[in-house]
C-alpha cells in the first residue's frame, strides 16, 4: 500500500515537473509578432521598403511616426505622431524627433536596398518632419546584404566583453561620420560616461512618474506584444528561454512600477555600463531639424556597427534633462550638444531585430486614397 502511494506521489511529481518544463518552454519561446504589410495603393516592393524602414531604432519602441504615401507623385511624407510621445522623459519631443530621424534614415537605406534613389528634405514643407522623393533605378537589383543589415540591427541590452573596439573597426566606424565621437574603455571620458549613466538611472528610477510611463510601454506577454505591436518585450531586454518565461510569470504592470523592479533596473544598468568596450555620442543642434539630423546620423552609424559586428544600446538617462545634457556636453569638451549616448562592444553572438512593429496601414495613409472595388 505504501509502495503504491510512493509511486503515485512520484508520478504526480514527475507530471508537475514535466508540466512546469513545458510551460517554461512555451513561455520562453521567441515571440513572433506578425506585421500586416498590406497597404492598398502601394505595390509589393514599395510595401517591403516601408516595412524594412519601420525596423528603425526608436525610443521605447513607441514608433512615434506617421506617414503619407503618394505613389503617383512618388513621395513619402513623414510626420511626428502626437499620441506616441513620452511626456515624462521627453516633454520637448527631442527623443521623438531623433527617433523620427532614425526612421527617415532607415527608409532611405531600405529604398536604396530595393533599387530606389531618394531625395530627402528635412524638415519638409507644410509641417512635415521630412519629405522623401523616390525613383526606381532602371534594372536595379535588390541588395540582399543591406536588407540583412536592416533586419539584424537591434538594441542589445546584454553584457558585452570588456575589450576595446578593434582598431580597424573603430577607424571604419568613425570614418566620415561627422558629429559622432568614440570613447574607449580605459579613458577618462569612458569612466565619466560609465559612472554618470548609472547615477542618472538611479535618479530617474526614484521618480514615480517615470516608473509609470515606463510601465505603460512594457509588454509582459507575447500576446500583449502581438496585440499592441509596440513597446518593450522580454527579447528587447535580452531575456531568453526560461529566464524570459520566469520574467513574464512574475512581472505585472503594477509590479513594474514598484521599488523592486526599479532596483533591478538600476542593477541591470550598472552591469551594462560595466560590461562594454566603448561609448559613442552623437551631437547636433537643439532644434527639431538638428534632432532629426542627429537621428539620421545615429541610424547610419548603427548600420555601420552591424557591419562590424559591434553591438549597441542607447543609454539615454544622462541626457533626459537639459542640465544633464549640458553637463555631458561640457565634460566631453564638445561644441554641439550631445543628443545620443550609445553603449557599444562585442557580444557573444549577434542577434536580429525582434521585429515588433505595427501594421503599415495603422500609420501610413495613401494619398490620394485608392478607390475601393
C-alpha positions as a Markdown table, in Angstrom:
| # | Residue | x | y | z |
|---|---|---|---|---|
| 1 | Unk | 0.0 | 0.0 | 0.0 |
| 2 | Unk | 2.8 | 2.3 | 1.0 |
| 3 | Unk | 4.7 | 1.4 | -2.2 |
| 4 | Unk | 1.7 | 2.3 | -4.3 |
| 5 | Unk | 1.4 | 5.7 | -2.6 |
| 6 | Unk | 5.1 | 6.4 | -3.1 |
| 7 | Unk | 4.7 | 5.5 | -6.8 |
| 8 | Unk | 1.7 | 7.7 | -7.1 |
| 9 | Unk | 3.5 | 10.6 | -5.5 |
| 10 | Unk | 6.5 | 10.2 | -7.7 |
| 11 | Unk | 4.3 | 10.1 | -10.8 |
| 12 | Unk | 2.4 | 13.2 | -9.7 |
| 13 | Unk | 5.7 | 15.0 | -9.0 |
| 14 | Unk | 7.1 | 13.9 | -12.4 |
| 15 | Unk | 3.9 | 15.2 | -14.1 |
| 16 | Unk | 4.2 | 18.5 | -12.3 |
| 17 | Unk | 7.9 | 18.8 | -13.3 |
| 18 | Unk | 7.1 | 17.9 | -16.9 |
| 19 | Unk | 4.1 | 20.4 | -16.9 |
| 20 | Unk | 6.3 | 23.1 | -15.5 |
| 21 | Unk | 9.1 | 22.4 | -18.0 |
| 22 | Unk | 6.5 | 22.5 | -20.9 |
| 23 | Unk | 5.1 | 25.8 | -19.6 |
| 24 | Unk | 8.6 | 27.4 | -19.3 |
| 25 | Unk | 9.4 | 26.2 | -22.8 |
| 26 | Unk | 6.2 | 27.6 | -24.3 |
| 27 | Unk | 6.5 | 30.9 | -22.5 |
| 28 | Unk | 10.2 | 31.1 | -23.2 |
| 29 | Unk | 10.0 | 30.7 | -27.0 |
| 30 | Unk | 10.9 | 33.7 | -29.1 |
| 31 | Unk | 7.9 | 35.9 | -29.7 |
| 32 | Unk | 6.5 | 36.1 | -33.3 |
| 33 | Unk | 4.7 | 39.3 | -33.9 |
| 34 | Unk | 3.1 | 39.4 | -37.4 |
| 35 | Unk | 3.1 | 42.8 | -39.1 |
| 36 | Unk | 0.5 | 43.2 | -41.8 |
| 37 | Unk | 2.2 | 44.9 | -44.8 |
| 38 | Unk | -1.0 | 45.2 | -46.8 |
| 39 | Unk | -1.3 | 48.8 | -48.0 |
| 40 | Unk | -3.9 | 49.4 | -50.8 |
| 41 | Unk | -2.4 | 51.6 | -53.5 |
| 42 | Unk | 1.2 | 50.5 | -52.8 |
| 43 | Unk | 2.9 | 47.7 | -54.8 |
| 44 | Unk | 4.6 | 44.8 | -53.2 |
| 45 | Unk | 8.2 | 46.2 | -53.5 |
| 46 | Unk | 7.2 | 49.5 | -52.0 |
| 47 | Unk | 5.4 | 47.8 | -49.1 |
| 48 | Unk | 8.6 | 45.9 | -48.5 |
| 49 | Unk | 10.6 | 49.1 | -48.4 |
| 50 | Unk | 8.2 | 50.6 | -45.9 |
| 51 | Unk | 8.2 | 47.6 | -43.7 |
| 52 | Unk | 12.0 | 47.4 | -43.5 |
| 53 | Unk | 12.1 | 51.2 | -42.8 |
| 54 | Unk | 9.9 | 50.6 | -39.8 |
| 55 | Unk | 12.7 | 48.5 | -38.2 |
| 56 | Unk | 14.5 | 51.7 | -37.3 |
| 57 | Unk | 15.7 | 52.4 | -33.8 |
| 58 | Unk | 13.3 | 54.4 | -31.7 |
| 59 | Unk | 12.7 | 55.2 | -28.0 |
| 60 | Unk | 10.7 | 52.7 | -26.0 |
| 61 | Unk | 9.7 | 51.1 | -29.4 |
| 62 | Unk | 6.9 | 53.7 | -29.4 |
| 63 | Unk | 7.2 | 54.0 | -33.2 |
| 64 | Unk | 6.2 | 57.7 | -32.9 |
| 65 | Unk | 5.8 | 58.4 | -36.6 |
| 66 | Unk | 3.0 | 58.8 | -39.2 |
| 67 | Unk | 3.4 | 58.9 | -42.9 |
| 68 | Unk | 1.5 | 59.8 | -46.1 |
| 69 | Unk | 2.4 | 58.0 | -49.3 |
| 70 | Unk | 1.6 | 59.4 | -52.8 |
| 71 | Unk | 2.6 | 56.6 | -55.2 |
| 72 | Unk | 1.7 | 58.7 | -58.3 |
| 73 | Unk | 4.0 | 61.6 | -57.2 |
| 74 | Unk | 6.5 | 59.1 | -55.7 |
| 75 | Unk | 6.7 | 60.9 | -52.4 |
| 76 | Unk | 6.5 | 59.8 | -48.8 |
| 77 | Unk | 5.8 | 62.4 | -46.2 |
| 78 | Unk | 6.8 | 61.7 | -42.6 |
| 79 | Unk | 5.2 | 63.3 | -39.5 |
| 80 | Unk | 5.5 | 63.2 | -35.8 |
| 81 | Unk | 2.7 | 61.2 | -34.1 |
| 82 | Unk | 1.5 | 63.4 | -31.2 |
| 83 | Unk | -0.2 | 60.5 | -29.5 |
| 84 | Unk | 3.0 | 58.4 | -29.2 |
| 85 | Unk | 5.3 | 60.8 | -27.3 |
| 86 | Unk | 6.9 | 60.2 | -23.9 |
| 87 | Unk | 5.6 | 63.1 | -21.8 |
| 88 | Unk | 7.7 | 62.4 | -18.7 |
| 89 | Unk | 11.2 | 61.6 | -20.1 |
| 90 | Unk | 10.8 | 63.6 | -23.3 |
| 91 | Unk | 8.4 | 66.6 | -22.9 |
| 92 | Unk | 10.2 | 68.6 | -25.6 |
| 93 | Unk | 9.9 | 65.7 | -28.0 |
| 94 | Unk | 13.7 | 65.7 | -28.5 |
| 95 | Unk | 14.0 | 61.9 | -28.4 |
| 96 | Unk | 10.9 | 61.5 | -30.6 |
| 97 | Unk | 12.4 | 63.7 | -33.3 |
| 98 | Unk | 15.7 | 61.7 | -33.0 |
| 99 | Unk | 13.6 | 58.5 | -33.4 |
| 100 | Unk | 12.0 | 60.1 | -36.4 |
| 101 | Unk | 15.4 | 60.8 | -37.9 |
| 102 | Unk | 16.3 | 57.2 | -37.4 |
| 103 | Unk | 13.1 | 56.2 | -39.2 |
| 104 | Unk | 13.9 | 58.5 | -42.2 |
| 105 | Unk | 17.5 | 57.2 | -42.5 |
| 106 | Unk | 16.2 | 53.6 | -42.3 |
| 107 | Unk | 13.7 | 54.3 | -45.0 |
| 108 | Unk | 16.5 | 55.8 | -47.2 |
| 109 | Unk | 18.6 | 52.7 | -46.6 |
| 110 | Unk | 15.7 | 50.4 | -47.4 |
| 111 | Unk | 14.8 | 52.4 | -50.6 |
| 112 | Unk | 18.4 | 52.0 | -51.7 |
| 113 | Unk | 18.5 | 48.3 | -50.9 |
| 114 | Unk | 15.4 | 47.9 | -53.2 |
| 115 | Unk | 17.0 | 49.9 | -56.0 |
| 116 | Unk | 15.5 | 53.3 | -55.5 |
| 117 | Unk | 17.2 | 56.7 | -55.5 |
| 118 | Unk | 15.9 | 59.2 | -52.9 |
| 119 | Unk | 16.0 | 62.9 | -52.3 |
| 120 | Unk | 15.2 | 63.9 | -48.7 |
| 121 | Unk | 14.1 | 67.3 | -47.5 |
| 122 | Unk | 14.2 | 67.5 | -43.7 |
| 123 | Unk | 12.2 | 69.2 | -42.4 |
| 124 | Unk | 9.8 | 69.5 | -45.4 |
| 125 | Unk | 7.1 | 72.0 | -46.2 |
| 126 | Unk | 3.6 | 72.3 | -44.6 |
| 127 | Unk | 4.7 | 71.0 | -41.2 |
| 128 | Unk | 6.1 | 67.6 | -42.3 |
| 129 | Unk | 9.2 | 66.3 | -40.5 |
| 130 | Unk | 10.6 | 65.0 | -43.8 |
| 131 | Unk | 9.7 | 64.5 | -47.4 |
| 132 | Unk | 11.2 | 61.6 | -49.3 |
| 133 | Unk | 11.0 | 61.6 | -53.1 |
| 134 | Unk | 11.9 | 58.3 | -54.6 |
| 135 | Unk | 12.7 | 57.0 | -58.1 |
| 136 | Unk | 13.3 | 53.4 | -59.1 |
| 137 | Unk | 16.6 | 52.8 | -60.8 |
| 138 | Unk | 16.4 | 51.1 | -64.2 |
| 139 | Unk | 17.1 | 47.3 | -63.9 |
| 140 | Unk | 18.2 | 47.7 | -60.3 |
| 141 | Unk | 18.8 | 44.5 | -58.3 |
| 142 | Unk | 17.8 | 44.1 | -54.7 |
| 143 | Unk | 20.7 | 44.4 | -52.3 |
| 144 | Unk | 20.3 | 41.4 | -50.0 |
| 145 | Unk | 23.2 | 42.4 | -47.9 |
| 146 | Unk | 21.7 | 45.7 | -47.0 |
| 147 | Unk | 18.4 | 44.1 | -46.2 |
| 148 | Unk | 20.2 | 41.7 | -43.8 |
| 149 | Unk | 21.8 | 44.7 | -42.1 |
| 150 | Unk | 18.4 | 46.3 | -41.5 |
| 151 | Unk | 17.0 | 43.1 | -40.1 |
| 152 | Unk | 20.0 | 42.4 | -37.8 |
| 153 | Unk | 20.1 | 46.0 | -36.4 |
| 154 | Unk | 18.7 | 45.8 | -32.8 |
| 155 | Unk | 19.3 | 47.1 | -29.3 |
| 156 | Unk | 21.4 | 44.6 | -27.4 |
| 157 | Unk | 21.0 | 45.1 | -23.6 |
| 158 | Unk | 23.1 | 42.1 | -22.7 |
| 159 | Unk | 26.6 | 42.3 | -21.2 |
| 160 | Unk | 29.4 | 42.8 | -23.7 |
| 161 | Unk | 33.0 | 41.8 | -23.4 |
| 162 | Unk | 35.2 | 44.4 | -21.6 |
| 163 | Unk | 37.5 | 44.8 | -24.5 |
| 164 | Unk | 38.2 | 47.8 | -26.8 |
| 165 | Unk | 36.7 | 48.0 | -30.2 |
| 166 | Unk | 39.2 | 46.6 | -32.7 |
| 167 | Unk | 41.3 | 49.5 | -34.1 |
| 168 | Unk | 40.5 | 48.8 | -37.7 |
| 169 | Unk | 36.8 | 48.5 | -36.9 |
| 170 | Unk | 36.9 | 51.7 | -34.9 |
| 171 | Unk | 38.5 | 53.5 | -37.8 |
| 172 | Unk | 35.8 | 52.3 | -40.1 |
| 173 | Unk | 33.1 | 53.3 | -37.7 |
| 174 | Unk | 34.3 | 56.9 | -37.3 |
| 175 | Unk | 35.5 | 57.5 | -40.9 |
| 176 | Unk | 33.4 | 60.2 | -42.4 |
| 177 | Unk | 30.9 | 60.3 | -39.6 |
| 178 | Unk | 30.6 | 64.0 | -38.6 |
| 179 | Unk | 29.1 | 64.5 | -35.2 |
| 180 | Unk | 29.9 | 61.0 | -33.9 |
| 181 | Unk | 32.6 | 60.6 | -31.2 |
| 182 | Unk | 34.0 | 57.5 | -29.6 |
| 183 | Unk | 35.4 | 57.0 | -26.0 |
| 184 | Unk | 37.1 | 53.6 | -25.4 |
| 185 | Unk | 37.4 | 51.6 | -22.2 |
| 186 | Unk | 40.3 | 52.8 | -20.1 |
| 187 | Unk | 39.9 | 56.5 | -21.0 |
| 188 | Unk | 38.8 | 59.2 | -18.5 |
| 189 | Unk | 35.8 | 60.1 | -20.7 |
| 190 | Unk | 34.7 | 56.4 | -20.7 |
| 191 | Unk | 34.9 | 56.3 | -16.9 |
| 192 | Unk | 32.9 | 59.5 | -16.7 |
| 193 | Unk | 30.1 | 58.2 | -19.0 |
| 194 | Unk | 30.1 | 54.9 | -17.2 |
| 195 | Unk | 29.5 | 56.4 | -13.8 |
| 196 | Unk | 27.3 | 59.2 | -15.0 |
| 197 | Unk | 25.0 | 56.8 | -16.7 |
| 198 | Unk | 24.4 | 54.8 | -13.6 |
| 199 | Unk | 23.9 | 57.9 | -11.4 |
| 200 | Unk | 21.3 | 59.2 | -13.9 |
| 201 | Unk | 19.4 | 55.9 | -13.9 |
| 202 | Unk | 19.4 | 55.9 | -10.1 |
| 203 | Unk | 17.9 | 59.4 | -10.0 |
| 204 | Unk | 15.4 | 58.5 | -12.8 |
| 205 | Unk | 14.3 | 55.3 | -11.2 |
| 206 | Unk | 13.3 | 57.1 | -8.0 |
| 207 | Unk | 10.7 | 59.1 | -9.9 |
| 208 | Unk | 7.2 | 57.6 | -9.7 |
| 209 | Unk | 6.1 | 59.4 | -12.9 |
| 210 | Unk | 9.0 | 57.9 | -14.8 |
| 211 | Unk | 8.2 | 54.4 | -13.5 |
| 212 | Unk | 4.5 | 54.7 | -14.5 |
| 213 | Unk | 5.4 | 55.8 | -18.0 |
| 214 | Unk | 8.0 | 53.1 | -18.5 |
| 215 | Unk | 5.5 | 50.5 | -17.1 |
| 216 | Unk | 2.9 | 51.6 | -19.8 |
| 217 | Unk | 5.3 | 50.6 | -22.5 |
| 218 | Unk | 6.4 | 47.3 | -21.0 |
| 219 | Unk | 4.9 | 44.3 | -22.8 |
| 220 | Unk | 4.6 | 41.4 | -20.3 |
| 221 | Unk | 3.5 | 38.6 | -22.5 |
| 222 | Unk | 3.8 | 37.5 | -26.1 |
| 223 | Unk | 0.1 | 38.0 | -26.5 |
| 224 | Unk | 0.3 | 41.6 | -25.4 |
| 225 | Unk | 3.2 | 42.3 | -27.7 |
| 226 | Unk | 1.2 | 40.7 | -30.6 |
| 227 | Unk | -1.9 | 42.8 | -29.8 |
| 228 | Unk | -0.2 | 46.1 | -29.4 |
| 229 | Unk | 2.7 | 45.6 | -31.8 |
| 230 | Unk | 4.9 | 48.1 | -29.9 |
| 231 | Unk | 6.6 | 48.6 | -26.6 |
| 232 | Unk | 9.4 | 46.7 | -24.8 |
| 233 | Unk | 9.3 | 43.0 | -24.8 |
| 234 | Unk | 11.4 | 40.4 | -22.9 |
| 235 | Unk | 13.5 | 39.8 | -26.0 |
| 236 | Unk | 14.3 | 43.5 | -26.1 |
| 237 | Unk | 15.5 | 43.3 | -22.6 |
| 238 | Unk | 17.9 | 40.5 | -23.6 |
| 239 | Unk | 15.8 | 37.8 | -21.9 |
| 240 | Unk | 15.5 | 34.3 | -23.5 |
| 241 | Unk | 14.2 | 30.9 | -22.7 |
| 242 | Unk | 13.4 | 30.0 | -19.1 |
| 243 | Unk | 14.5 | 33.5 | -17.8 |
| 244 | Unk | 12.0 | 35.1 | -20.2 |
| 245 | Unk | 9.3 | 32.7 | -19.0 |
| 246 | Unk | 10.0 | 33.5 | -15.3 |
| 247 | Unk | 10.0 | 37.2 | -16.1 |
| 248 | Unk | 6.6 | 37.0 | -17.7 |
| 249 | Unk | 5.3 | 34.8 | -14.9 |
| 250 | Unk | 6.5 | 37.1 | -12.1 |
| 251 | Unk | 6.0 | 40.6 | -13.5 |
| 252 | Unk | 2.8 | 42.6 | -13.9 |
| 253 | Unk | 2.3 | 46.2 | -15.0 |
| 254 | Unk | 1.7 | 47.1 | -11.3 |
| 255 | Unk | 4.9 | 45.5 | -10.1 |
| 256 | Unk | 6.8 | 47.1 | -13.0 |
| 257 | Unk | 6.1 | 50.4 | -11.2 |
| 258 | Unk | 7.4 | 49.2 | -7.9 |
| 259 | Unk | 10.6 | 49.6 | -5.9 |
| 260 | Unk | 11.9 | 46.1 | -6.6 |
| 261 | Unk | 11.6 | 46.4 | -10.3 |
| 262 | Unk | 13.3 | 49.8 | -10.2 |
| 263 | Unk | 16.1 | 48.4 | -8.1 |
| 264 | Unk | 16.5 | 45.6 | -10.6 |
| 265 | Unk | 16.7 | 48.2 | -13.4 |
| 266 | Unk | 19.5 | 50.1 | -11.6 |
| 267 | Unk | 21.4 | 46.8 | -11.1 |
| 268 | Unk | 21.0 | 46.0 | -14.7 |
| 269 | Unk | 22.1 | 49.4 | -15.8 |
| 270 | Unk | 25.2 | 49.2 | -13.6 |
| 271 | Unk | 26.1 | 45.8 | -15.1 |
| 272 | Unk | 25.6 | 47.1 | -18.6 |
| 273 | Unk | 27.8 | 50.1 | -18.0 |
| 274 | Unk | 30.5 | 48.0 | -16.5 |
| 275 | Unk | 30.4 | 45.4 | -19.4 |
| 276 | Unk | 31.1 | 47.2 | -22.6 |
| 277 | Unk | 34.1 | 48.3 | -24.7 |
| 278 | Unk | 33.2 | 51.9 | -25.6 |
| 279 | Unk | 30.7 | 54.7 | -25.5 |
| 280 | Unk | 29.8 | 56.7 | -28.6 |
| 281 | Unk | 28.0 | 60.0 | -28.6 |
| 282 | Unk | 26.1 | 61.8 | -31.4 |
| 283 | Unk | 25.9 | 65.6 | -31.4 |
| 284 | Unk | 23.5 | 68.0 | -33.1 |
| 285 | Unk | 21.8 | 71.3 | -32.7 |
| 286 | Unk | 19.0 | 71.7 | -30.2 |
| 287 | Unk | 16.3 | 72.3 | -32.8 |
| 288 | Unk | 13.8 | 70.0 | -34.4 |
| 289 | Unk | 15.9 | 69.8 | -37.6 |
| 290 | Unk | 19.0 | 69.3 | -35.5 |
| 291 | Unk | 17.4 | 66.4 | -33.7 |
| 292 | Unk | 16.3 | 64.9 | -37.0 |
| 293 | Unk | 19.8 | 65.1 | -38.3 |
| 294 | Unk | 21.2 | 63.5 | -35.1 |
| 295 | Unk | 18.7 | 60.7 | -35.6 |
| 296 | Unk | 19.8 | 60.1 | -39.1 |
| 297 | Unk | 23.5 | 60.1 | -38.1 |
| 298 | Unk | 22.7 | 57.7 | -35.3 |
| 299 | Unk | 20.9 | 55.2 | -37.6 |
| 300 | Unk | 23.6 | 55.4 | -40.2 |
| 301 | Unk | 26.3 | 54.8 | -37.6 |
| 302 | Unk | 24.3 | 51.9 | -36.2 |
| 303 | Unk | 24.2 | 50.3 | -39.6 |
| 304 | Unk | 28.0 | 50.5 | -39.7 |
| 305 | Unk | 28.1 | 48.9 | -36.3 |
| 306 | Unk | 26.1 | 46.0 | -37.6 |
| 307 | Unk | 28.5 | 45.5 | -40.5 |
| 308 | Unk | 31.4 | 45.4 | -38.0 |
| 309 | Unk | 29.7 | 43.1 | -35.5 |
| 310 | Unk | 29.6 | 45.8 | -32.8 |
| 311 | Unk | 26.6 | 45.6 | -30.5 |
| 312 | Unk | 24.8 | 48.8 | -29.5 |
| 313 | Unk | 22.5 | 50.0 | -26.7 |
| 314 | Unk | 21.3 | 53.6 | -26.3 |
| 315 | Unk | 21.8 | 54.8 | -22.7 |
| 316 | Unk | 19.7 | 58.0 | -22.7 |
| 317 | Unk | 19.2 | 58.7 | -19.0 |
| 318 | Unk | 22.1 | 61.3 | -18.6 |
| 319 | Unk | 20.6 | 63.3 | -21.5 |
| 320 | Unk | 16.9 | 63.3 | -20.5 |
| 321 | Unk | 17.2 | 66.6 | -18.6 |
| 322 | Unk | 18.5 | 69.9 | -20.0 |
| 323 | Unk | 21.1 | 70.2 | -17.2 |
| 324 | Unk | 22.2 | 66.6 | -17.7 |
| 325 | Unk | 22.7 | 67.1 | -21.4 |
| 326 | Unk | 24.6 | 70.3 | -20.8 |
| 327 | Unk | 26.8 | 68.6 | -18.3 |
| 328 | Unk | 27.7 | 65.7 | -20.6 |
| 329 | Unk | 28.5 | 68.1 | -23.5 |
| 330 | Unk | 30.7 | 70.2 | -21.2 |
| 331 | Unk | 32.6 | 67.3 | -19.7 |
| 332 | Unk | 33.4 | 65.9 | -23.1 |
| 333 | Unk | 34.5 | 69.3 | -24.4 |
| 334 | Unk | 32.2 | 69.2 | -27.4 |
| 335 | Unk | 30.9 | 72.3 | -29.2 |
| 336 | Unk | 27.4 | 70.9 | -30.2 |
| 337 | Unk | 25.0 | 69.4 | -27.6 |
| 338 | Unk | 25.2 | 65.6 | -27.2 |
| 339 | Unk | 21.9 | 64.2 | -28.4 |
| 340 | Unk | 22.6 | 60.4 | -28.2 |
| 341 | Unk | 24.7 | 58.2 | -25.9 |
| 342 | Unk | 25.4 | 54.7 | -27.1 |
| 343 | Unk | 27.0 | 51.8 | -25.2 |
| 344 | Unk | 28.9 | 49.6 | -27.5 |
| 345 | Unk | 31.0 | 46.4 | -27.6 |
| 346 | Unk | 31.3 | 42.8 | -28.6 |
| 347 | Unk | 28.6 | 40.4 | -27.5 |
| 348 | Unk | 29.0 | 36.6 | -27.6 |
| 349 | Unk | 26.8 | 36.4 | -30.6 |
| 350 | Unk | 25.0 | 38.9 | -32.9 |
| 351 | Unk | 21.2 | 38.6 | -32.9 |
| 352 | Unk | 18.4 | 40.1 | -35.0 |
| 353 | Unk | 15.7 | 42.7 | -34.5 |
| 354 | Unk | 12.7 | 41.1 | -32.7 |
| 355 | Unk | 10.6 | 43.0 | -35.3 |
| 356 | Unk | 7.8 | 44.0 | -33.0 |
| 357 | Unk | 6.2 | 46.6 | -35.4 |
| 358 | Unk | 2.8 | 47.9 | -36.2 |
| 359 | Unk | 0.8 | 47.1 | -39.4 |
| 360 | Unk | 1.6 | 49.5 | -42.2 |
| 361 | Unk | -2.0 | 50.7 | -42.6 |
| 362 | Unk | -2.0 | 51.7 | -39.0 |
| 363 | Unk | 0.2 | 54.7 | -39.5 |
| 364 | Unk | 0.6 | 55.2 | -43.3 |
| 365 | Unk | -2.1 | 56.8 | -45.3 |
| 366 | Unk | -2.1 | 56.6 | -49.1 |
| 367 | Unk | -2.9 | 59.8 | -50.9 |
| 368 | Unk | -5.0 | 60.0 | -52.9 |
| 369 | Unk | -7.0 | 57.3 | -51.3 |
| 370 | Unk | -7.3 | 54.3 | -53.6 |
| 371 | Unk | -10.7 | 53.6 | -55.0 |
| 372 | Unk | -12.5 | 50.6 | -53.3 |
| 373 | Unk | -14.0 | 48.0 | -55.6 |
